[in-house]
Amino acid sequence: MKQTLCTISSNDEVMPGIHLMWIESPDIAATAQPGQFITVRCGDFTLRRPFSVHQVSSREIALLFRVAGKGTIWLAQRKAGEKMDVLGPLGKGFTVGPESKNLLLVAGGIGIAPLVFLMHHASAQHQITLIHGASTAAQLYPNGCLLADGSDGAIQFIPVTEDGSRGKRGMITDILPDFLDWADQIYACGPVAMYKAMVLTLNPSPLKGEVKGESEKQNNLKMKKCQVSLEVRMGCGFGACYGCTINTNEGLKQVCRDGPVFELDDIIWREVRI
Ligand SMILES: Cc1cc2nc3c(=O)[nH]c(=O)nc-3n(C[C@H](O)[C@H](O)[C@H](O)COP(=O)(O)OP(=O)(O)OC[C@H]3O[C@@H](n4cnc5c(N)ncnc54)[C@H](O)[C@@H]3O)c2cc1C
């Protein structure tokens, strides 16, 4: 973890209300792992704002951020050449098991941000399906930002929109079951409502197993594992203030230091507040 004054290389609105910002930061670019985040001092605000590392190049990192309030309005107005106070990389990121071949990435809205880094990191050795859900086509990750529509080498991109303006119509969880047998590991980033729906989708009812036979029944009764990145409100971002503490099946955890990546089924969802 290092605090640096970094130069902004570019800051473009790539979707309505969503910015892609590249920052010169060779140290963070060299050490960040997918799922880790940085914090940015936004103007005069005391609390630094956390953002996932979205992409890395040899000397730069990229953030993909939604303009949500005062801090991100300030960030959206920054110009190339300006300096910004950045701290990172922070937290514990995603882990990919050595035996896994097929990775399913599930992104709800701006939750695509950390999953693109994971996709780049893993695509040389893994087959990847990335499902991106948004309310409408304009809020989907733009093709020009990396992804081809449909199959591209080891990466398959599946858009889902609530209004059906592009890709499948509906919610991510409507099509998730189609990929569960294929996936060796599942990774997700999105709103808490999406995670709560995923808990139900990934936790098959005992009835499914009874139809298929005993050994499958035992498999089905185990909830499919999924790593999720949790974007709760944070204070310090590095474990000093306990402002982001959540309750898990393993006891109290700090999202900034123990996470932001957790196992979906370790989190006690009814107690999570953004
Ligand atoms: C580990 C982590 C990684 C994140 N990565 C990204 C990212 O890659 N891209 C991105 O756009 N956002 C990301 N966020 C959310 C981002 O930090 C907030 O949107 C941002 O701090 C809002 O600051 P603000 O001053 O603009 O808004 P505020 O004025 O503080 O709040 C405006 C609105 O945003 C909501 N909000 C504030 N903080 C959060 C939060 N932490 N999570 C969700 N909603 C929040 C508030 O409830 C409120 O409705 C991440 C959050 C965490 C904890």
The ligand as a Gaussian input file, in Angstrom:
#p B3LYP/6-31G(d) Opt

LIG

0 1
 C      -14.222000      -1.638000      -2.427000
 C      -15.080000      -0.678000      -3.244000
 C      -14.881000      -0.566000      -4.590000
 C      -15.671000       0.314000      -5.350000
 N      -15.441000       0.372000      -6.683000
 C      -16.183000       1.208000      -7.435000
 C      -15.954000       1.300000      -8.830000
 O      -15.062000       0.656000      -9.388000
 N      -16.723000       2.167000      -9.539000
 C      -17.728000       2.924000      -8.931000
 O      -18.399000       3.685000      -9.619000
 N      -17.955000       2.834000      -7.611000
 C      -17.210000       2.006000      -6.850000
 N      -17.446000       1.946000      -5.506000
 C      -18.486000       2.830000      -4.928000
 C      -17.884000       4.229000      -4.780000
 O      -16.880000       4.203000      -3.783000
 C      -18.974000       5.220000      -4.368000
 O      -19.913000       5.343000      -5.411000
 C      -18.374000       6.572000      -4.097000
 O      -17.582000       6.526000      -2.938000
 C      -19.476000       7.602000      -3.920000
 O      -18.859000       8.814000      -3.528000
 P      -19.589000      10.202000      -3.743000
 O      -18.944000      11.207000      -2.865000
 O      -19.684000      10.516000      -5.182000
 O      -21.066000       9.882000      -3.275000
 P      -21.742000      10.195000      -1.880000
 O      -22.207000      11.622000      -1.912000
 O      -20.902000       9.738000      -0.741000
 O      -22.991000       9.231000      -2.044000
 C      -23.865000       9.336000      -3.179000
 C      -24.617000       8.061000      -3.387000
 O      -23.718000       6.949000      -3.604000
 C      -23.961000       5.923000      -2.661000
 N      -22.695000       5.346000      -2.217000
 C      -21.760000       5.960000      -1.468000
 N      -20.758000       5.123000      -1.179000
 C      -21.068000       3.953000      -1.765000
 C      -20.428000       2.717000      -1.822000
 N      -19.282000       2.481000      -1.200000
 N      -21.011000       1.745000      -2.556000
 C      -22.178000       1.960000      -3.171000
 N      -22.838000       3.122000      -3.143000
 C      -22.296000       4.106000      -2.449000
 C      -24.658000       6.584000      -1.508000
 O      -25.474000       5.677000      -0.800000
 C      -25.464000       7.668000      -2.168000
 O      -26.692000       7.177000      -2.652000
 C      -16.683000       1.088000      -4.727000
 C      -16.881000       0.974000      -3.344000
 C      -16.098000       0.108000      -2.606000
 C      -16.307000      -0.015000      -1.133000

